[in-house]
């Protein structure tokens, strides 16, 4: 592994660490009285404003329209990586256990690998050529199984497993959304640059969440913004977890490949747990510790010789 590629592995790790913290941040905002849909809207609105501020201070592309075909792809990315992903993930929490949601959503790397194998064979040349050339072998299969086993140990530790078809299907839908996002985002980043591609994702994410926002308007009182911790968390979610992290993640997908980078999503619950231990007083059990070790081992194993390059 050369130094430049290693740098992007560190970038992917850092982004997932930040995204792991966002679960705790979102929980705090919900407890303060904000609905998850409203949280997503404010988060992406801040990110969209921030990315335009950066564009006006730099020489980045300021075009608003790139043609019907290109805009259709950006719309798909805005839905699968933005509005529909967050909507299905958050609504799933209303119908099933949080542990079920955590486990099922983090199956996105598995779906990404499957979709990549299928798309490389049957998809359009433009996007198929931009996907990672992976091969099915013990590193990929064994690492995926080990990471999923560790995930199950971590999220179901001490919890009574209860199936809820509606909630569980919504969580799976969220994982499928992220897998679809991973199929197309790398190529769009390569062609238009990380800033432009991310800007379009924010725009279409905001546009397509508007119909859902109206139904939850009564649950968001502007008085909430008078609390300094709420404002601080929203700024963190919008400017760091969304603006900075989406740009960096899209770069990592371009440089590492959509499968290799997405494997880091398995680490998400570990950073969530560490944050919850630090700020919410939660504790790590021996089973959870073994689960964390299994996830780390699985990610490392799955990354070995996964790519044919």
Buried (B, 14 or more C-beta within 10 A) or exposed (E): EEEEEEEBBEBBBBBBBBBBBBBBBBBBBBEBBBBBBBBBBBBBBBBBBBBBEBBEEEEBEEEEEBEEEBBEBBBBBBBBBBBBBBBBBBBBBEBBBBBBBBBBBBBBBBBBBEBBBEBBEEBEEEBBEBBBEBEEEEBBEBBBBBBBBBBBBBBBBEEEEEEBEEBBBBBBBBBBBBBBBBBBBBBBBBBBBBBBBBBBBBBBBBBBBEEBBEEBEEEBEEEBBEEEEBEEBBBBBBBBBBBBBBBBBBBBBBBBBBBBBBBBBBBBBBBBBBBBBEEEEBEBEEEBBBBBBBBBBBBBBBBEEBBEE
